[in-house]
Amino acid sequence: MADLAEVAGVSKITVSRALSDSPLVNRETRERLQSLAQELGYKLNVSARNLRLRRSHTVAVIVEMKPSHDRTMLDPYPLVLLGGISQELTAHGYSVLLTTRQGATAAAVQAADGLILLGQGSRQDAVRRFDKLGLPMVVWGAPGDEHVVVGSDNRLGGTVVAQHFIDLGRRNPVFVGNPNHPEIFERLTGFVDALAAHGIKPLLIRRDEFTLASGMDAMHSLVDRGVPFDAVFACSDLLAMGAIRALNTLGRSVPGDVSVVGYDDMPLAASFLPPLTSVRQDWQEGGTLLARKVLAMINDQPEQSETLPVELVVRET
């Protein structure tokens, strides 16, 4: 930069401002210096600049899930959330460093300016683990402690599903999922409380994997034990689809014998046969809010948790 300033007959600060398109330098001078820099092969040393500014202009996004054949990173969760995050961060000049829990110990993650955690983990173990990095952190999930959390109104999601089953006259509902996860616990709580007001107590079938295979296994377990049930609330769409597939093979019609509701309203839900009734979350807005809040925290601005509304999308199950 000093060499370029000497050649151009200006100060170093003028070169710096011109190369960053600062309005403090008039357009003619900016264009002349930028052209000269290109001609002489000058390139900004991003690492040196970041070291001087003590900023990496990078936000690490950690996906707290274990990708599998049935549940991939190509699913709407986390892909739509990532779209909202990336769009907002890029607009503010930040890069996105995407990794999973297994890669979160990398030096590049620890050098990030902030952290977005997609998923709190069972019993919030992921939150506690990444707290140790000491970075400004925003979490996608369910509010509950001092962390800044963005998430859907999971308790309301459980409530609207319960009311839907009550309106259909169902008296023996089943909840499928793992309530050790804060979001799932909130869905179960809303579901249980709303049913209790009508004298109904649902059965909990605990399943750790949110996959087609896990949903199928849950239904086979119920039928093998002779448990009476006429409604299934699955904590994810994939679990619900697996449940429907198993019920069909077991001779139970959906929704004739058993009503089924999923959660997330992933695109496949509308084209599934029969089209799946599901609780919709606004992941795009969620991703945008996650990015905005972590940027504010990086700049030492106070932030607080925020809850997004949900909607029951009634189809044919």
Buried (B, 14 or more C-beta within 10 A) or exposed (E): BEEBBEBBEBEEEBBBBBBEEEEEBEEEBBEBBBEBBEEEEBEEEEEEEBEEEEBBBBBBBBBBBEEEEBBEEEBBBBBBBBBBBBBBBEEEEBBBBBBBBEBBEEEEBEBBBBBBBBBBBBEBEBBEBBBEBEBBBBBBBBBBEEBBBBBBBBBBBBBBBBBBBBEEEBBBBBBBBBBBBBBBBBBBBBBBEBBEEEEBEBBBBEBEBBBBBBBBBBBBEBBEEEEEBBBBBBBBBBBBBBBBBBBBEBEBEBBEEBBBBBBBBBEBBEEBEBBBBBBBBBBBBBBBBBBBBBBBBBEEEEBEBBBBEBBBBEBEB
